[in-house]
């Protein structure tokens, strides 16, 4: 199960769904009931800090191989 951000192409309503990937295909707009909805992709923020591959940590992501 995951949270998907959706937008209705008929009325423009934006909403979030908590469902499985297979249930996503059958989703409908909660405002107008249309099944003409599409997933909206949003930006992801990645924070870098202690233990996240910064110098001086033992994270495997910061090691150089070869």
C-alpha positions in Angstrom: 0.0 0.0 0.0 1.2 3.5 -0.8 0.0 7.1 -1.0 -0.6 8.4 -4.5 -1.3 12.0 -5.4 -3.9 12.2 -8.1 -5.7 14.9 -10.3 -9.0 14.6 -12.0 -8.8 15.6 -15.6 -12.5 16.6 -15.7 -12.9 18.9 -12.7 -9.2 19.6 -11.7 -9.6 18.2 -8.2 -6.3 17.1 -6.6 -6.5 14.3 -4.0 -4.5 11.6 -2.4 -5.2 7.9 -2.3 -3.9 5.2 0.0 -4.2 2.0 -2.0 -2.3 -0.7 -3.8 -1.0 -0.4 -7.3 -3.7 -2.6 -8.7 -6.5 -0.6 -7.0 -5.1 2.6 -8.5 -6.5 1.8 -11.9 -10.1 1.8 -10.6 -9.8 5.1 -8.7 -12.4 7.8 -9.1 -12.5 11.5 -8.3 -14.1 12.1 -4.8 -15.6 15.4 -6.0 -17.2 14.6 -9.4 -17.0 10.8 -9.5 -15.1 10.7 -12.8 -12.7 7.9 -13.5 -10.6 10.2 -15.7 -7.9 10.6 -13.1 -4.1 10.6 -13.5 -1.3 10.3 -11.0 0.6 13.5 -10.2 4.3 13.1 -9.7 5.9 15.4 -7.1 9.5 16.3 -6.3 11.4 14.4 -3.7 13.7 16.1 -1.2 16.8 14.3 -0.1 18.4 15.6 3.0 22.1 14.9 3.6 23.4 14.7 7.1 25.1 12.6 9.7 24.9 9.0 8.7 23.6 9.8 5.2 26.9 9.3 3.3 28.6 12.4 4.6 32.4 12.4 5.0 33.6 10.6 8.1 30.7 8.2 8.4 30.9 4.5 7.9 28.0 4.4 5.5 28.5 2.1 2.5 27.3 4.8 0.2 30.3 6.9 1.0 32.9 4.2 0.3 34.8 4.0 -2.9 35.2 0.6 -4.5 37.8 -0.4 -7.1 
